[in-house]
Amino acid sequence: MSTSAYFYLKLTTEEFLEYYQGYKIFIRVRTYQGFTIKFRAEHLRQWVTPLGIDGEFEIVFDKHNQFVSLRRLRAKGV
């Protein structure tokens, strides 16, 4: 059994650079369901544009709260 959570994330290129360079490893977000989750920033790399990241996402965890997948539902202003 898996669990999904939904969230909006906006990071500028400069903000994401700290993650890309390895100074920070985890992204922490508040989900639409009202709880806070963290996951490895590397899972976002495919959605980084020259303007950063701006979109709504679905993240899936397994029954042991281990990361399964992340997908962008919709891009926003980027």
Secondary structure, 3 states (H helix, E strand, C coil): CCEEEEEEEEECHHHHHHHHCCCCCEEEEECCCCCEEEEEHHHHHHHCECCEEEEEEEEEECCCCCEEEEEEEEECCC
